[in-house]
Amino acid sequence: MKDIFDEVEFGDFKLKSRIVRTGTWETETEEGGFLSPAIYDRYEKIASSWTGLIISEMFVLDHKDRFAPYSSSLNYLGFVKEYKMITDICHNHDVPVLGQLAFFYYDDGDNQKAEANDLTMEGIRKLQAEVIMAAKKFSFAGFDGMQIDMGNNLYLARFINSYFNQRKDDYGGNTENRVRIASEIIKLIKKTIPDFHVSIRINPWDVRKDGMTSEESLKVARELEKAGADSIQLTARTISYLYDGNEKHPFLVYVDKLIGEVDIPVILGGSLRDMKSMNDVLNHSNVEFMSMSKPFVAQADFLADWKKKGEGESICQSCNNCYSKKTSTCFKY
Ligand SMILES: Cc1cc2nc3c(=O)[nH]c(=O)nc-3n(C[C@H](O)[C@H](O)[C@H](O)COP(=O)(O)O)c2cc1C
């Protein structure tokens, strides 16, 4: 019988549990982007309470990004020093931590919002170089790896989606070509920082007419694995509309297929709220790893209670205020 608190291997990491605290912006910065004490407390609580793996909040590439006002920056004065303290907190509890890179817009130098079809070759190389620099910065700050978010409606999700990308060169057309921008990034990161874990976050499908199908998403996953990706986490623009926690998780069929097709860890997440139904999913599917976000916003150390009691349900009511108000503060508790 599988249990969320099994000790498991995740690539080269040994995890204390199957639970991943997924990317969740903190918005707890002070003047100049410096971290407020609340962030250190939050990481201490999460890392000390049986969380298997932590994925940081999103870091954007530059300050003009749509998500910049409520996420963290790689480019403020204290980045390496402060995030080294955060990663030390995680490592003191033997919890690996990945820095998450996610961006919505891309400024290629000529166009602040250059979309997939607008980007010149120089633009593509500039973008790739910036992501590799981000990997190096994460590595300097002690992160065990990074997650490149290519899910939801983020820039790279749009770039690899034929709904947005009609390029006629090697970076458009078939799936392999549309994914090339990311495959090249992953290959180069793995070459430059060999032990650095590179995770990707992708959509299992896209709800737009003529958008990405689940079959194509499987292909994307296989291409990125081939390039060297070490793990895959699922996300989707629509998860909160598709699933209220009572029905079968809408990604289960897809995730079982995906797990059958790749040899790297796959993380399922979204609306997981109680230990019993999570263990049911573990024992009735091939799922090995699960991610949660809002339950950690409602109570950062809830997993310690679940572990002690052998059962538990998050106090999170999924009101989504923490998300829609663009804070990471629970409005109810
Ligand atoms: C306050 C808040 C902040 C979030 N920030 C991020 C983020 O920085 N990066 C990311 O990939 N997803 C982010 N998400 C989405 C979550 O990672 C997750 O996919 C989503 O909340 C569904 O999972 P849940 O039901 O366990 O909350 C955020 C969600 C919330 C509620």
The ligand as an SDF file (V2000), in Angstrom:
LIG
                    3D

 31 33  0  0  0  0  0  0  0  0999 V2000
   -1.6200   32.1520   -3.8000 C   0  0  0  0  0  0  0  0  0  0  0  0
   -1.1950   31.2850   -4.9450 C   0  0  0  0  0  0  0  0  0  0  0  0
    0.0000   31.5350   -5.5930 C   0  0  0  0  0  0  0  0  0  0  0  0
    0.4190   30.7220   -6.6540 C   0  0  0  0  0  0  0  0  0  0  0  0
    1.6260   30.9650   -7.2050 N   0  0  0  0  0  0  0  0  0  0  0  0
    2.1000   30.1270   -8.1540 C   0  0  0  0  0  0  0  0  0  0  0  0
    3.4280   30.2630   -8.6120 C   0  0  0  0  0  0  0  0  0  0  0  0
    4.1840   31.1290   -8.1560 O   0  0  0  0  0  0  0  0  0  0  0  0
    3.8420   29.3840   -9.5640 N   0  0  0  0  0  0  0  0  0  0  0  0
    3.0310   28.3910  -10.0560 C   0  0  0  0  0  0  0  0  0  0  0  0
    3.4540   27.6180  -10.9230 O   0  0  0  0  0  0  0  0  0  0  0  0
    1.7850   28.2280   -9.6120 N   0  0  0  0  0  0  0  0  0  0  0  0
    1.3050   29.0550   -8.6610 C   0  0  0  0  0  0  0  0  0  0  0  0
    0.0630   28.8490   -8.1470 N   0  0  0  0  0  0  0  0  0  0  0  0
   -0.7350   27.6890   -8.6200 C   0  0  0  0  0  0  0  0  0  0  0  0
   -0.4460   26.4770   -7.7370 C   0  0  0  0  0  0  0  0  0  0  0  0
    0.8880   26.0190   -7.8970 O   0  0  0  0  0  0  0  0  0  0  0  0
   -1.3970   25.2960   -8.0050 C   0  0  0  0  0  0  0  0  0  0  0  0
   -1.1890   24.8090   -9.3090 O   0  0  0  0  0  0  0  0  0  0  0  0
   -2.8720   25.6260   -7.8740 C   0  0  0  0  0  0  0  0  0  0  0  0
   -3.0970   26.4600   -6.7470 O   0  0  0  0  0  0  0  0  0  0  0  0
   -3.7170   24.3530   -7.7140 C   0  0  0  0  0  0  0  0  0  0  0  0
   -3.2610   23.5910   -6.6110 O   0  0  0  0  0  0  0  0  0  0  0  0
   -4.0080   23.6080   -5.1600 P   0  0  0  0  0  0  0  0  0  0  0  0
   -5.4200   23.1960   -5.3980 O   0  0  0  0  0  0  0  0  0  0  0  0
   -3.2370   22.6110   -4.3210 O   0  0  0  0  0  0  0  0  0  0  0  0
   -3.9160   25.0060   -4.6280 O   0  0  0  0  0  0  0  0  0  0  0  0
   -0.3760   29.6520   -7.0890 C   0  0  0  0  0  0  0  0  0  0  0  0
   -1.5790   29.3910   -6.4430 C   0  0  0  0  0  0  0  0  0  0  0  0
   -1.9770   30.1720   -5.3790 C   0  0  0  0  0  0  0  0  0  0  0  0
   -3.2670   29.8500   -4.6980 C   0  0  0  0  0  0  0  0  0  0  0  0
  1  2  1  0
  2  3  1  0
  2 30  2  0
  3  4  2  0
  4  5  1  0
  4 28  1  0
  5  6  2  0
  6  7  1  0
  6 13  1  0
  7  8  2  0
  7  9  1  0
  9 10  1  0
 10 11  2  0
 10 12  1  0
 12 13  2  0
 13 14  1  0
 14 15  1  0
 14 28  1  0
 15 16  1  0
 16 17  1  0
 16 18  1  0
 18 19  1  0
 18 20  1  0
 20 21  1  0
 20 22  1  0
 22 23  1  0
 23 24  1  0
 24 25  2  0
 24 26  1  0
 24 27  1  0
 28 29  2  0
 29 30  1  0
 30 31  1  0
M  END
$$$$
